[in-house]
Amino acid sequence: MSTGKKMTTSRRHHLKSLMLQIAASWMEQEKKDIEAAKETYIAENCPLPDLSGDQATLLEICRKLHQAIDKIDEVRYDAEAKVQKADKEIEDLKMKVIELAGVKKPALKKVRMSADAMLQALLGGKHKVNMDLRANLKQVKKEVKEEPTEAVGDWRKNIEDKADRKKMFETA
């Protein structure tokens, strides 16, 4: 639909019901056409047998009908065998396509594992490997830096010293 005016829901439902009615009438007409086609085919290809006569002629007609049924059954069996063979080929080709495309590997899950456990899983249980890297590191002691306590003296003295320095820069 265009970006302009939109169809109301009642209008849409009305059009949908009309389309369904038209489709239903077409399906009924198609069924009637198929039935008519079947009847014309049977009338052309399968004439009614002549049942007048004695028992010997009726037996001959029955034999001919049985032979015709046997031939039709053979044709039907051959057609079913061809269909089954084609279905099997299609299934084999589908499997080949799947094999060629490959199987998608699932996303790997994050696993928390220590280095020792990982090496043991890779190398097997008989190998003993210690990956404790922290044990191999040197111990470094932190030196505490002490500030002189003299610097924290009287704050008024510090301000006077800074004022004297300010006067030195102003005179220069």
PLY file of the C-alpha trace (Angstrom):
ply
format ascii 1.0
element vertex 172
property float x
property float y
property float z
element edge 171
property int vertex1
property int vertex2
end_header
0.00 0.00 0.00
1.07 3.58 -0.46
2.01 5.75 2.46
-1.10 7.86 1.96
-4.58 6.80 3.04
-4.88 3.48 4.85
-7.72 1.01 4.40
-10.16 0.68 7.28
-10.53 -2.68 8.97
-14.17 -3.04 7.97
-13.28 -2.41 4.31
-10.40 -4.90 4.54
-12.65 -7.58 6.09
-15.30 -6.97 3.44
-12.76 -7.37 0.60
-11.32 -10.48 2.24
-14.76 -12.09 2.50
-15.46 -11.26 -1.16
-12.19 -12.84 -2.23
-12.96 -15.97 -0.20
-16.42 -16.24 -1.79
-14.94 -15.91 -5.29
-12.26 -18.53 -4.48
-14.89 -20.92 -3.13
-17.00 -20.58 -6.29
-13.91 -21.18 -8.44
-13.11 -24.34 -6.44
-16.66 -25.65 -6.89
-16.50 -24.95 -10.62
-13.13 -26.73 -10.83
-14.56 -29.81 -9.06
-17.47 -29.89 -11.50
-15.08 -29.60 -14.46
-12.95 -32.47 -13.14
-16.02 -34.68 -12.68
-17.19 -33.89 -16.22
-13.72 -34.68 -17.61
-13.73 -38.04 -15.77
-17.13 -38.95 -17.15
-16.16 -38.08 -20.75
-12.91 -40.07 -20.44
-14.73 -43.12 -19.08
-17.37 -42.85 -21.81
-14.69 -42.72 -24.53
-12.25 -45.32 -23.21
-14.46 -47.73 -21.26
-17.56 -48.67 -23.23
-20.20 -50.66 -21.41
-19.79 -54.39 -22.01
-22.43 -56.21 -23.99
-24.02 -58.51 -21.42
-26.49 -60.13 -23.79
-25.66 -63.68 -24.78
-25.02 -67.00 -23.20
-22.79 -67.95 -20.28
-19.71 -68.71 -22.42
-19.63 -65.15 -23.85
-20.08 -63.68 -20.34
-17.16 -65.79 -19.07
-15.04 -64.54 -21.99
-15.91 -60.92 -21.12
-14.96 -61.58 -17.47
-11.60 -63.05 -18.56
-10.88 -60.00 -20.72
-11.77 -57.69 -17.83
-9.47 -59.63 -15.48
-6.60 -59.42 -18.00
-7.17 -55.67 -18.35
-7.18 -55.30 -14.54
-3.93 -57.29 -14.32
-2.26 -55.05 -16.92
-3.43 -51.93 -15.10
-2.14 -53.31 -11.78
1.28 -53.97 -13.37
1.42 -50.43 -14.72
0.38 -49.04 -11.31
3.02 -51.16 -9.54
5.72 -49.99 -11.98
4.67 -46.36 -11.44
4.80 -46.80 -7.65
8.26 -48.39 -7.91
9.50 -45.44 -10.00
8.07 -42.97 -7.47
9.71 -44.81 -4.56
13.05 -44.88 -6.40
12.80 -41.15 -7.15
11.91 -40.43 -3.51
14.94 -42.40 -2.34
17.21 -40.51 -4.75
15.80 -37.21 -3.55
16.44 -38.20 0.06
20.02 -39.25 -0.78
20.65 -35.95 -2.56
19.27 -34.03 0.42
21.66 -35.91 2.71
24.59 -35.14 0.38
23.66 -31.46 0.38
23.56 -31.47 4.18
26.95 -33.22 4.30
28.48 -30.75 1.83
27.07 -27.75 3.66
28.54 -29.04 6.88
27.13 -29.09 10.34
26.99 -25.75 12.11
29.08 -25.81 15.22
27.34 -24.48 18.29
28.75 -21.44 20.06
31.33 -22.38 22.64
30.43 -21.85 26.25
32.71 -19.93 28.55
34.20 -22.30 31.11
36.09 -21.14 34.16
39.05 -23.46 34.55
42.44 -22.97 36.13
45.59 -23.39 34.10
46.47 -26.55 36.04
43.07 -28.11 35.32
43.36 -27.13 31.64
46.80 -28.72 31.25
45.66 -31.80 33.12
42.66 -32.11 30.78
44.87 -31.69 27.70
47.78 -33.89 28.78
45.84 -36.44 30.75
45.90 -37.38 34.42
49.31 -39.06 34.40
51.26 -35.85 33.69
51.78 -33.61 36.70
52.36 -30.03 35.62
52.26 -27.13 38.04
51.28 -23.84 36.47
51.14 -21.84 39.68
52.94 -18.81 38.32
52.40 -16.81 41.49
54.59 -19.23 43.44
57.49 -18.60 41.03
57.34 -14.82 41.46
59.68 -13.01 43.83
58.21 -11.48 46.92
58.67 -7.70 46.95
58.11 -5.89 50.20
56.60 -2.45 49.98
58.60 0.29 51.70
56.60 2.74 53.71
57.66 6.34 53.08
57.46 8.49 56.14
56.84 12.22 55.79
58.59 14.57 58.14
56.28 15.98 60.77
58.11 19.31 60.87
56.45 20.56 57.70
53.07 20.59 59.38
54.02 23.49 61.68
52.21 26.74 62.20
50.13 27.73 59.19
50.46 31.45 59.86
54.22 31.25 59.44
53.79 29.55 56.05
51.45 32.28 54.85
53.88 35.02 55.93
56.72 33.27 54.06
54.64 33.08 50.92
53.67 36.74 51.24
57.37 37.69 51.42
58.06 35.72 48.23
55.16 37.45 46.49
56.68 40.85 47.37
60.01 39.71 45.87
58.36 38.96 42.51
56.43 42.25 42.51
59.50 44.36 43.02
61.37 42.73 40.21
0 1
1 2
2 3
3 4
4 5
5 6
6 7
7 8
8 9
9 10
10 11
11 12
12 13
13 14
14 15
15 16
16 17
17 18
18 19
19 20
20 21
21 22
22 23
23 24
24 25
25 26
26 27
27 28
28 29
29 30
30 31
31 32
32 33
33 34
34 35
35 36
36 37
37 38
38 39
39 40
40 41
41 42
42 43
43 44
44 45
45 46
46 47
47 48
48 49
49 50
50 51
51 52
52 53
53 54
54 55
55 56
56 57
57 58
58 59
59 60
60 61
61 62
62 63
63 64
64 65
65 66
66 67
67 68
68 69
69 70
70 71
71 72
72 73
73 74
74 75
75 76
76 77
77 78
78 79
79 80
80 81
81 82
82 83
83 84
84 85
85 86
86 87
87 88
88 89
89 90
90 91
91 92
92 93
93 94
94 95
95 96
96 97
97 98
98 99
99 100
100 101
101 102
102 103
103 104
104 105
105 106
106 107
107 108
108 109
109 110
110 111
111 112
112 113
113 114
114 115
115 116
116 117
117 118
118 119
119 120
120 121
121 122
122 123
123 124
124 125
125 126
126 127
127 128
128 129
129 130
130 131
131 132
132 133
133 134
134 135
135 136
136 137
137 138
138 139
139 140
140 141
141 142
142 143
143 144
144 145
145 146
146 147
147 148
148 149
149 150
150 151
151 152
152 153
153 154
154 155
155 156
156 157
157 158
158 159
159 160
160 161
161 162
162 163
163 164
164 165
165 166
166 167
167 168
168 169
169 170
170 171
